[in-house]
């Protein structure tokens, strides 16, 4: 669709918004807690120091300012210290924040009083924090955060090799080792022989996330596997995920200019598989046969952006001007929205006759906020249709249908024949996308390249710096705080056909 408009000669019917005065709102932020233990009292893991640096860079790459990255390591992470670190971070997190929590170190599995095997994080003083306590301490964080990503790079239970009693399960010399500590109260080693005891093991956290909207969990290995660490470049899982998010565009399988958590995880798994195959072929006595990343997440979690292809290289060249699928980009933005809210976009009709029919739609959002409309047509350009030069009143009330375009601006189907995609996005501030793109009449457009994807998505996921200037008012219906990065979105396609 070539965007053309017809402006009504009548005065614009501005609507009245029913508002309530509220206190000022705290500015939502992106925050990270990076934790790792290298100098264990027994069985140290020196290469965890590499993991900590990679995790810090990964957090910054996700949009966390360096000043908002909290690092706790080594002696900070005794059992008491780990509890304090999680509780202190929980006190920092506000409603609407986006958070990243990372831990690298030993994991363990031991028998509980009821005979079931329990997985736990091993602290610097060789204590252990079991799954249930870890979940309890991060629950306040996850309940307040708009989006959360928890990545534990440890062994959760037994491994793919046998080992002698005590210490770590792993190889000696220059071969990689497993990040596993065998507790003394291991129930007669039953909890270590997990290859034939899978039914008795509980994954440390992934199963808790399957239905938790906006929460994504990543484990470095299955409950019956070990996580592998290399003394030269750190843990395999952390290194692979970091490389996929920062060094190559290959992770962007949807070719939309955005690397999501699901895409980064799959890229990392492919890298781990290739490394395992190479190691088994080239290293005599290499003891590992598999290492499978385990993820869990509810609606809106796996599509969380972690990187942009505009920031990496493609075939040795900067990828900022690389062509992307803007149709997929609008889909990715919708998939990454708040999983607790929905936007229903109905095209009326969904087939437009060229040079005959005008664009017409009805939008219903489950949350109040400020509506933004984007469109991709046959050119691949992304058009920002609303708000526009003639219509700035983009407030939408929860569950109240809004019909667009209004009489002041009409968009007629001008071809060529084909599919167009519309995205309706409800944000917490009215001017989230002001200045984005180049003017085209009363609208704005961006070319179908990786830089455009970054420009749009950064506006979506990062709270506006000037949100404090927004009047501290909210409408009567449920809405996020003005400084929140929470948004709701939905898309629909409209087909242009040759008309009479």
N, C-alpha and C positions, 0 to 999 in steps of 0.2 A: 504494500500500500504506500503510495506517495502521499505524504501528509499535506493536505490542503484544508483550509478552513474558511468558513463563512461567518462573519460577525453580524449579530443581530443589531438592528438600528434602535431597538428598544432599550430602555434603561435596564441595567443589570439588577436582578432581584436578589439582593444580598439577604441571606438568612440570619436570624437571630440565634445566638448560642446561649443556652442556659448555663451559667457558671456558678461555682461556689468558690469562695476564697479559702485558701489552704495555707499552711506554713510553707516556708521555703524548703526546697528539696536538695538533698545531698547529691553531689555530682557522681554519677556512676563511673567506675573505673575498671580497667583490666588489671588483674592481680595474679601473681604467681608465687607458689611456695615450692622451692627446689630443695630436696633433702637427699643426702647420701652418706654412707658410712664406708670409708676405706680402711681405717686403722682399727679394725676389730681387735678386741682383747685376745681373741683366738682366730686363726684363719683369716688374716687380713686380705682385703681386695684392693690393692693399690690403684688399679685402673679405674675404680669408681670416681676418682678425681677427674678423669676425662669425661665421664658421664655427667658430672655436675656442670662442667663448662659447656658441654653440648646442650644440656637441658636449659641452661640460662640463655643461650643463644636462640634455642627453639622458642622460648617464652617471648623474647623480644621480637622474633620473627612473626609470632602470632598477634603482635600488637600490644604487648605488655611493655610499658616504659621501664627502662633499666632501674629507675628509682623504686618501682613497684614490684621488683623481683626480690623476694625474701629468701636467703640461703641459710640453711642449717645443715651442718655436717660434723662428722666424727664425734668429738666429745660433747657436742651440743645434743647428740641423739642417743643418750642413754634412755632407758625406758621412761624415766621421769621427764627427760628432755624432749622426747618425742611427743609425749602427752602435752607438755607445755607449748611446743611448737605448733601443734594442731589447734590447741585452744586459743593461742594468741592470734593465729591467722584467722580463726573463726570470728574473733572480735573485730577484725579489720573489715571483713566482707559485709557490704551493704546490699540492700535490695537493688537488683538491676546490674550488679557487677558481673564481669566474666572472669572466671578463675581457672588456673592450671595448677594442679597438685602433682608433684613428682617425687618418687622415692626409688633409690638404687641401693642395693645391698643384699645381704643374705635373706633367704626365706627358709622356713622350716615347716615340718608337719609332725604332729605328735598326737598321741591318743588322749581323748577327753575321758572324763569319768564314765560317760555312757558308752564308751567303746568306739565312738565315731572319731575319725581323723580330723584334726583341726589344722588349718594353715595359718601362718602368722608371719609378721615382719620381725626380723632379728635386729635388736638394738645394739649399740656400740659396746655395752657392758654384758652382751650375750643374753640379755633378757628377750622377751617376746611379747608382741602386741597382736593378739588374735583378731581374726576377721571381725567378730561382733564389736569389739571395742573400737577398732579402726572405723567401722561404719558409724558407730555412735558418735564419735568425735568429729567426723566430717559432715554428719547430717545437717547441722545448722548452716554450714557453708553451702551445701547443695540446695537447701530449701530457700536461701536468700538469693543465690546467684541466678542471673538470667541464663547463663550457659556455664557448664563446668566440664573439664577434662581431667580425669584422674589416670595417671600412668604409673604403675608399679613394675619396675624392672627387677624382679626377684624370682627365685624358684618358689612355686607354691606347694609343691609336693615332691614326690620321688622323681626319678629320672629314667633315662633310656639305657643307663648302664648300671652295673652293680658296683658297690664300693665297700671298703672295709668299714667297720663300725667306728663312729666318732669322726669329727672333723668334717671337711667338705667332701662332696662327691664330685670327683673330677680327675683330671689327668695331671701328670707331673711334667717337669721340664718346660719346654716351650709350647706345649699344646694348650689350648684354651681350657678354662676350668668352669665348673658349674657354681652358680651362686646359691649354694644350698648348705645350711648348717643342720647337722643331725643332733637333735636334742637327746639327752640321756633318757628322759621319760618317754620313750618312743613306743611304748606298748609292745615290747618284744619285736621291734622293727617292722611290725605289720604296716604302720603308716608310711614306711619307706618303700615297701614293695608295691608301689601303686600301680604298676603296669597290670597287675591282676587284682587290684583293689579299687578300681575307678569308682565303683558304686558307693564306696565308703568315704569318698573325698568330697569336700565342698570347695569350689573355687573361691578365692579370697574375696572377690567382689563382683565379677562380671555378671553372675546370675542375678544380682540385686538390681542391675541397671536395665534389664530388658524392657520394663514398662515405665521407667522413670524419664519423663519428658525432659529434654534439654540437658541430660546428663550422659556423658560418654566415659566408659571405663576401658582401659587397655591393659592387658596382662602380657608379660614377656613370654609366657609359655603356658601350655595346658596344665591342668592339675596333676597329670601323670608324667610331666616332663620337667627337665631342668632348664634354666635360662643360662646361656653361655656368655662368658666374659673373656675377652682377649687382653693380654697385658699391654699390648701396644696401642690399641685404639678403643678400648673400653668395651662395654656390653654390646653384644650384637644387635639387640633390639633397639636400644637407644641410638646407636650409631646409624643403623639403617633408617630409622624414622627421621632423624635429623638430616641425613643426606637427601632423602626423598623430598623434604620440605624446603631445602635451601640450595641444592646444587644442580638440580636437573628438572626439566619440564616434563619428563616421562611420566611422572605421577599423575598429571592432569589428563586422565583417560577420557574424560568427557569433552575435552578441548574447549572449555569455556573460560579459560584464563584464571580459574580458581582451583587450588588444591585443597580438598576437604579432608577431614579426619579419616573418613572411609577410604579415600583414594590414597592418602599417605600410608595408611595401615597396609593396604594391598601391595603398594609399591615396596614397602619394607619387607613384607613377607616374601615377595619375589626375590628381593636381594638376599635375604637369609637363605632361601632355598638354593640359590645359585652358589652362595658361599659354602653351604654344606656339601653340595655336590663336588665343588672344586677341592675342598679340604679332604674329603674322603678319597679322592683320586690321587692327591698329591702328598698327603701326610700319612706316613706309616703309623699305625696305631691310633688314628683319630677315632675317638670313642663315641661320637654322637651321630645319630641317624636322623633326627628330626628336632625341630623347634617351631612350634606353631603359636603365633600371636593369637590371643583370645580377646575379643571385644564384646561389649554390650552397651546398648544405649536405647533410649526411647525416642519418641518423635522429636525431630529438630536437632538431634545430637550428632549423628554421623556426617551431616552436611555442614558442620561448623568449619569455616575457613581457617586454615593454618598457614597458608602461603599463597603467593600469586606468581604465575609464570612470568609476569613482567619483571620480576626481581631475579630470575635465574637465566641461564643461557640455554639456547637451543641450537644444536649443530655448531657449537662454539661461538655463537653470536648472541648478543642481548635479545631477549624474547619480547620486549615491550611492544614492538610493532608486529608481532606474529598474529596471523589471522586466527580468530576464535569463532565458535558457534554461539552467537548471541541468543539464539533460541534456548540452548542448554543453559546459558548464563541466567536467564530469567527463571528457568526451572530450578536451578541451584539456589538462587536467592529465596525462592518460595520454600524449598525443602529445608533451608537453614533457619526459617522463622521460628518463633516461640511455639513449641509443640503443644502448648496449652490453649492456643487461640487459633481461630480459623477466619479466613476471608473467602466469602463466596462471590465469585464473579460470573455473572450471567450475561452473555451476549444476546441482544434482542434486535434482529435475529443473528444467528451464527454464520449465515451466508449472506454476503452483500453483493448486489449487482453493481458492477462497475459503472460509474457516472449516473447511477440511479439512486442508490441507497446511502443513507448517512449512518455513521457509526453510532450505536446506541447500546448502553449497558446498564445493569443494576448491580450495585455493590452492597454487600452486607458483611459487617465485621463483628466478631464476637467481643472485641475490645474497642473502646473509644480511643481516638487519637487523631492523627492528621494523615489524610489519604494522599498518596502519590500514584500516578498512573504512568507506566512505561509501555512502549510498544516496539516490537521488532517486525519489520516487513521484509519484502523480497530483497532489498538492498543489503540487509544484515545490520544496518544502522540501528542504534538504540535511540528511540525518541522519548523525550520526557514531555508527556502531554499535559499533565496536571499536577500541581498548580501551574498556571501559565501567565502570560502577560496580561490577559484580560480577566482572569479568574484566580484569585488568591485565597478564596474562602474554602479551605480544604478540610475543615473540621468534620469528622464523622462520628456519630453517636453509636454506641454499642447496640447491635441488633436492630438498628433503624435503617431501612433500605435507602440508598442514595442513588439517584438516577443521573447519569452523565452521558454525553456532554450537556451542559446547560445551554439555554438559548443564545447566550453571548458568544459561544464558540461551537461551531458545528464542523465535523470532519466527514467529508464525502469520500466514498470509495472511488479511487482514481486508477486502480490497477498498479502493476500488471496482475493478472489472475494468479492466485496462489494463496498460501497460508500466512497469516499474521498472528503473532502471539502478544497478548496483553498481560501485564502484571499489575496487580493492585497491591500496594504496600502501605500499611498503616503504621506510622512511626509516632514517637512521643513528642516530637517537636514539629512546628509548622513549616520550618524553612530548612529541613535537613539537606535538601539537594539544590539549594540556591547556588547559582553560578556554575553548575555542572553542565558541561557540553557547550556547543556553539549554537548561537541563535539561528532558528529557522522559522521565520514569521513569529508568532507568539510562543512558539515551542522552543525546544533545544534538542540537539542530537549529538551522539558520540559515534565514532567509527567502530567497526567490528574488529578491534584489536585488543591485545592483552592489557595494554595500559588503560583502556576504557573499563575493563572488568575490575581492575584494581581501584580506579577512581570511584566507581559506583559502590562496590562492596565495602570499601573503607568508610564511606559515608553511612552505610547501613549498620555496620557492627561497632563503630566507635561513637560514643556520645559526643555531640557537638561541643566544642570548647566554649562557646558563648551561651550555653543553655541557661546559665544563671541569669541572663538578661531577659529570659522569657517570664512574663508575669506569673507569679505563684498562684495560678488558678487551675482548676480542673473542672471538667464537666461532671454532671451528676452520675454518670455511669462509670463502670470500672475502667480505669486507664492507668498506664504505667506512669511513674514519676517523670517529669519533663527531661531530666538528665539521664534517663535510662537508655540503654541500647536495645531494649526489648522491642520487637516489632512483629507484626502479623502480616501474612501475605498469601496470595493465591493467584493462579493464572488460568487463562482460558484462551483458546484459539478461535479465530474468526477467519472464514474463507471468503476470498474475493473471486467472483465468477463473472464471466462475460454476460452483460445484461442487454436488454432490448431498449 
